[in-house]
Structure formats: C-alpha cells, structure tokens
C-alpha cells in the first residue's frame, strides 16, 4: 500500500466520511511533509519517513489522547526537530490532543513535555514538571568556569622569579626545586600522565627530556587558580559537598551538592571572579538526564514474572 492508501484506510477506520476524506488525507500529508512520497509504497520509505507516516496516521481525526512511542528515534537532527515541531503544534500550541510520549531522549522530554514521569523496573518513580523534578530530585548545582589566559607581564615576572638568569627549561631532576621556587612544591607531583592537566607536561618531559619554562610557569598559574577556586568553594559549601567533575586546560567543572540557591552561587562567584581571574562561568541545575540516570542506577535486575502476572 502507498502512503496515501495507508492514510485513507485509517481515516475510514476512524470514521472520516468520503466527502472529507481527500481534505483530511492531504492535510496530514502536508503536515508531515510527505508530499514527495504520497504515491510510494510505505515499505520502501526510509525509517524516518515511516515514522512520519505512523505519526500522521495517529493524528487523523484529532483524537483526545495520542500515544507515541519513540516518535523521533533514528531520525537525523533536522527531521527530529521537524517531528518535535509537529508534536508541539498538536499538543501544546494547538491544544488539539493530549499526547502521551515515551522516549529515552531527555532532550525530547524537555522540549515537548509539560509533565514528565520516570519509569524504572516497570514502576513510575516520579512525576511532575521538568522544573519540579530538577528541584525535587536534583543533587545541587553544576558550576562551569574558564580562567583568563596568563598575562605576559605576569609570566615574565614568574620566569624571573623561578628561573632567574638560568636555563629556560625544566628537567625531571629540577621539578621539585622549580615548584618550590614557584611557591608550591606539591605541583611537582601533578606532572604525571594520570593528571587531567599535568599530563601534557609529563608527555613533553618523556618525549624531550625537558619542559619549556614558559609552559611550566603558565601551567603552575592555572593550577594555583584552580586550587584557590576549589578551596573557596569548599570553604563556602563544605569540602564533602564540592566535587570536581571535569578538568581540561583552563576549563573546570564542579558539582556543588545540597540545597544551594542559584542566587547565592552567582553572588559568591561575582565576589571572587576578578581575584581568581575567571574569564567566564555558568551555573546550572542538575540536568534531567542526570536525574534519569540516578533513578536508572537503582534498578535491580528483573527476575521471574512481572508483578500482577498470574502463573499457574
């Protein structure tokens, strides 16, 4: 059967009269952008267009409740966004139907759903608006920051302090002495392959047998700024409630656990951002995906029959 024939069949099943049939079918063909495939066999369509056809069939007659299961799965980004617009036009903007959507895409949830439920092990574990779930089940705030590049005059001053008129490079034997001269001997231990930022200096040391003085001093400044920021957050919120999630060069991401208000976090960072040389930063709530993963991690392996199923 062709795309048009499928739509005509289900329109007839749903009670659309012959007089209205052509108008109803053409409306859905245009709405789902299926005009180029109107007379093609449904079995020859791509996966994305098959899903468009399925949604078009579901929308015929504007039923009060529509169930959609992974409607945009397998689609490219453009087609996925188009499908989301169709669903939003039907439910939120047009208010023609209530749509019950099942999906694994938290992005799809946040874009389309006014109410969200998380199911784990066949049970609904939570239900509410996206903001309600973030407030109720979110574990604190996520704080992203990038530091300023080290200024040339500051770098020159440090080169004079640490290296004086000596060699403009560091060898493995010099690491502790140069770190001590910088002001923090513990920095030497961070120049290792396993360290999130020190690995690049460790690679240079292994490859060339030395680290350039400029690279060493710039890295020491970034580490010092990171230490200051981490210490400030731990002092403000408690050492046990501040977790480093990610570090890459001048970027770092912290998680601050507990019931922390966005306003307080912004106020604290604004007070110290110039002192610690923060170039830009963002503060956000726990994402819906993180909340879903938190619930999913509690799922136990299902064994035996499902609850409510009788087995004689």
C-alpha positions in Angstrom: 0.0 0.0 0.0 1.1 3.5 -0.7 1.4 6.4 1.8 -1.9 7.8 0.6 -3.7 4.4 0.7 -2.5 3.9 4.3 -3.9 7.3 5.4 -7.2 6.7 3.5 -7.6 3.3 5.2 -7.0 4.6 8.7 -9.1 7.7 8.1 -12.0 5.4 7.1 -11.5 3.2 10.2 -11.6 6.4 12.3 -14.9 7.4 10.8 -13.9 10.1 8.3 -16.6 10.4 5.6 -15.9 10.1 1.9 -16.7 13.8 1.5 -14.0 14.8 3.9 -11.5 12.0 3.1 -9.4 13.8 0.5 -9.1 17.0 2.6 -8.1 15.1 5.8 -5.5 12.9 4.0 -3.9 15.9 2.2 -3.8 17.9 5.4 -1.8 15.1 7.1 0.5 14.6 4.0 1.3 18.3 4.1 1.6 18.5 7.9 4.2 15.6 8.0 6.0 16.8 4.8 5.1 13.5 2.9 4.0 15.1 -0.4 7.0 13.7 -2.3 6.2 10.1 -1.1 2.4 10.2 -1.5 2.2 7.5 -4.1 5.2 5.5 -3.0 4.9 2.1 -1.2 5.2 2.6 2.5 7.6 -0.4 2.8 10.1 1.4 0.5 10.3 4.5 2.8 13.3 5.4 4.9 13.0 4.8 8.7 12.4 8.5 9.3 9.6 8.7 6.8 8.0 5.6 8.1 7.8 7.2 11.5 6.3 10.4 9.9 3.6 8.2 8.3 2.9 6.5 11.6 2.5 9.8 13.4 0.3 11.1 10.5 -2.0 8.0 11.0 -2.1 8.7 14.7 -3.1 12.3 14.2 -6.0 11.7 11.9 -9.3 12.7 13.5 -7.6 14.7 16.3 -8.2 12.1 19.0 -8.3 13.4 22.5 -5.4 11.2 23.6 -2.5 10.0 21.4 0.2 7.6 22.4 3.6 8.0 20.7 6.5 5.6 21.3 9.9 7.0 20.4 8.5 9.0 17.5 11.8 10.6 16.5 14.2 7.6 17.1 16.7 7.1 14.3 16.0 10.4 12.6 18.7 12.9 11.6 18.7 16.2 13.6 16.7 18.2 11.0 14.0 15.5 10.7 13.9 15.1 14.5 13.4 18.8 15.0 10.6 18.8 12.4 8.9 16.0 14.2 9.1 17.8 17.5 7.5 20.9 15.9 4.6 18.7 14.6 4.1 17.2 18.1 4.3 20.6 19.8 1.9 22.2 17.3 -0.6 19.4 18.0 -0.4 19.3 21.8 1.0 22.5 23.3 0.3 25.2 20.8 -2.8 23.8 19.0 -4.2 22.1 22.1 -5.9 19.6 19.8 -4.9 16.4 21.6 -3.1 15.2 24.8 0.0 13.3 23.7 1.5 10.6 25.9 5.1 10.3 24.8 7.6 7.5 25.7 11.2 8.2 25.0 14.8 7.7 26.2 15.7 11.2 25.0 15.8 13.7 27.8 16.2 16.5 25.3 13.0 15.4 23.7 11.3 15.4 27.1 12.5 18.9 28.0 11.4 20.3 24.6 8.0 18.8 24.3 6.6 17.7 27.7 4.7 19.7 30.2 4.7 16.8 32.6 7.4 14.1 32.9 7.4 10.7 34.6 10.5 8.4 35.1 9.8 4.7 35.0 12.3 2.2 36.5 11.6 -1.5 36.6 8.1 -1.0 35.3 7.2 1.5 38.0 6.6 5.2 37.9 9.2 6.6 40.3 8.4 10.3 39.9 6.1 12.6 38.1 5.8 16.4 37.6 7.1 19.3 35.5 10.7 19.3 34.4 11.5 22.1 36.9 9.7 20.3 39.7 11.8 17.2 39.0 15.0 19.2 38.9 14.1 21.0 42.2 12.9 17.8 43.9 15.5 15.2 42.8 18.4 17.3 41.5 21.6 17.0 43.6 22.8 20.6 43.8 24.3 22.8 41.1 26.8 22.3 38.3 29.4 25.1 38.1 31.5 25.5 34.9 34.3 28.0 34.6 37.1 29.1 32.4 40.2 31.1 33.6 41.8 34.0 31.9 45.0 33.4 29.9 48.1 34.2 31.9 49.1 37.8 31.2 52.5 38.4 29.5 53.8 40.7 32.3 52.8 38.1 35.0 54.5 35.4 33.0 57.7 37.4 32.7 57.7 38.1 36.4 57.4 34.4 37.2 60.1 33.5 34.8 62.5 35.8 36.6 61.4 34.6 40.0 61.6 30.9 39.2 64.4 30.7 36.7 66.3 33.9 37.2 69.1 34.1 34.6 69.4 30.3 34.4 68.2 27.8 31.8 64.8 28.4 30.3 63.6 24.8 30.7 62.9 22.2 33.4 64.2 18.7 33.6 62.9 15.8 35.7 65.6 16.5 38.3 64.6 20.1 38.6 60.8 19.6 39.1 60.7 19.9 42.9 63.2 22.8 43.1 61.3 24.8 40.4 57.9 24.0 42.1 59.4 25.1 45.4 60.7 28.3 43.8 57.2 29.0 42.4 55.7 28.6 45.8 54.1 25.1 45.9 56.3 22.0 45.9 53.2 19.8 45.6 52.9 20.9 42.0 55.7 18.6 41.0 53.7 15.5 41.8 50.9 16.6 39.5 53.1 16.5 36.4 52.1 12.9 35.7 50.4 11.0 32.9 47.4 10.4 35.1 46.8 14.1 36.0 44.0 15.9 34.0 46.2 18.9 33.2 49.7 17.8 34.2 49.7 15.0 31.6 50.8 17.4 28.8 53.9 18.5 30.7 54.6 14.9 31.6 54.4 13.9 27.9 56.8 16.7 27.0 59.2 15.6 29.7 59.1 12.0 28.5 59.4 12.9 24.8 62.0 15.7 25.0 63.5 15.3 28.5 62.5 18.8 29.4 59.7 21.3 29.8 59.8 24.8 28.4 60.0 27.4 31.2 57.0 29.4 29.7 54.8 26.3 29.6 55.8 25.3 33.2 55.1 28.7 34.7 51.8 29.1 32.8 50.6 25.7 34.0 51.6 26.5 37.6 49.5 29.6 37.4 46.5 27.7 36.1 46.9 25.1 38.9 47.2 27.8 41.5 44.0 29.4 40.3 42.2 26.1 40.3 43.4 25.4 43.9 42.1 28.8 45.0 38.7 28.3 43.4 38.3 24.8 44.8 39.4 26.0 48.3 36.9 28.9 48.1 34.0 26.6 47.1 34.9 24.1 49.8 35.0 26.8 52.4 31.7 28.2 51.3 29.8 24.9 50.9 31.8 22.3 52.8 34.6 20.0 51.5 32.3 17.0 51.3 29.7 18.8 49.1 32.1 20.0 46.4 33.1 17.5 43.7 35.4 18.1 40.7 33.6 16.6 37.7 35.9 17.6 34.9 39.2 19.5 34.1 40.6 20.4 30.7 43.4 23.0 30.5 41.8 26.3 31.6 38.3 24.8 32.0 36.9 23.1 35.1 33.5 21.8 36.2 32.4 21.4 39.8 29.3 19.9 41.3 28.1 21.6 44.5 25.8 19.2 46.4 22.9 20.2 48.7 20.1 22.8 48.6 22.1 25.7 47.1 20.2 28.6 45.6 21.3 29.9 42.2 21.3 33.5 43.6 23.8 32.6 46.3 26.1 30.8 43.9 26.1 33.8 41.5 26.7 36.2 44.3 29.7 34.3 45.7 31.3 33.8 42.3 30.9 37.5 41.3 32.7 38.5 44.5 35.8 36.5 43.6 35.9 36.1 39.8 38.4 39.0 39.3 40.6 37.8 42.1 40.9 34.3 40.7 40.9 35.5 37.1 37.7 33.8 36.0 37.0 34.7 32.3 33.5 33.2 32.1 31.3 30.9 34.1 27.9 29.3 34.2 25.8 27.8 36.9 23.0 25.3 36.2 20.8 22.8 37.9 21.2 19.1 37.6 20.1 18.0 34.2 17.1 15.8 33.5 19.4 13.2 32.1 21.4 13.1 35.3 18.2 12.6 37.3 17.1 9.8 35.0 20.5 8.1 35.3 20.3 8.4 39.0 17.0 6.6 39.1 18.1 4.0 36.5 21.2 3.1 38.6 18.8 1.9 41.3 17.1 -0.6 39.0 17.6 -4.2 40.1 17.9 -7.0 37.6 14.4 -8.2 36.8 13.9 -11.9 37.7 10.8 -14.1 37.4 7.5 -12.9 36.2 6.3 -9.3 36.4 4.1 -8.1 39.2 0.4 -8.8 38.6 1.0 -11.6 36.2 -0.5 -15.0 37.3 1.5 -18.1 36.6 -0.4 -21.4 37.2 
